[in-house]
C-alpha cells in the first residue's frame, strides 16, 4: 500500500483560503451536533523551550492524529515555531490514507477560525480590521482576509514580517496602538505578551484571540475578560489551556459565561447582542479543524502529482 505525502506546498496548493473557511465552518457545526468528535489536546511539555501536542479526531469517515510542536524561540535559531505531521486514516478500515505537513494544516485552520469568528461576531458595519502577529499563521490569516475581499492593517514586532504580510494585500499599521484600535482585531502572536491591558477594549469591537493556545500564554489581561461577551472554540479545552483558563481559575469566568462558536454557527446559540457588545473569541485550535483541512486536501490530492510512501 502507498499513501500520498502532502508537503507544505502541496497542502496550500490543494486547499484554497475559501475552501479552508468552508471546511472549518462545517467542522464547527458538525462538532456542535456531535457528528465529529475529539478529545482535548494532550501536552507533552519541555518548558521553557516549548511543547509537543497530540490531537486526535474522528468524523466524516476519517480519523486523524496530529503530532505538532510549538517552540516560540525557534525563529531566533532559524527554525520554524511549528513542525509536525498529520496522519489521516479511514475510519471504517483503519487504513492510512494520507500524511500531511502539520504547520500548513495548522496555518489554514487557524486563519479560517479567526476570520470565521470575526465574520460571525463583528458589529454590522465594521470597517477596519487588523492582524497582529505576522508569522506563518498570521500571514495565512492575512491571505484569508484578502481572499474574502477585506484589506487588513498588519502589525508585528519584526518589520520584515510586516512588510511580507503587506505584500499579500494588506497595509502596514502606523503602530501597534493603531492596529489594536480597529473594529476587528485578530491576534496571532506567541502569546508571551499581553496586547490588551485592563480597560483597553472599546465598545463594539470584536477580538479573535488566536495566540494563547497553551498554559501560561495570554494576549489579553485576565480582568479584561470580565468586560467582554465571551466565545470559544471548545469549552473543555479553552478552560484548561486557553486564554480563558486564568480567568476561570480566578473565578472571573464560569461555564455559563462562555458560548461555543459552533452553537452560534448552527443557529442554536446567541452571538452578538447589540452594537455596543465587545465580542471576544478564544481559540485554542481544535483537532476537528485539522480534520476538516486534511480531508479537503486529501480530496484534492488525486488531482496533484504528489510523492507517495510505501507502507
Buried (B, 14 or more C-beta within 10 A) or exposed (E): EEBBBBBBEBBBBBBBBEBBBBBBBBBBBBBBEEBBEBEBBEBEEEEEEBBBBBBBBBBBEBBBBBBBBBBBEBBEEEEBBBBBBBBBBEBEEEEBBBBBBBBBBBBBBBBBBBBBBBBBBBBEEBEBBBBBBBBBBBBBBBBBBBBBEBEBBBBBEEEEBBEBBBEBBBEBBEEBEBBBBBBBBBBBBBBEEBBBEEEBBEEBBBBBBBBBBBBEBBBBBBBBBBBBBBBBBBBBBBBBBBBBBBBBEEEBBEEEBBBBBBBBBBEEBEBBEEEEBBBBBBBBBBBBBBBBBBBBBBEBBEEEEBEEEEE
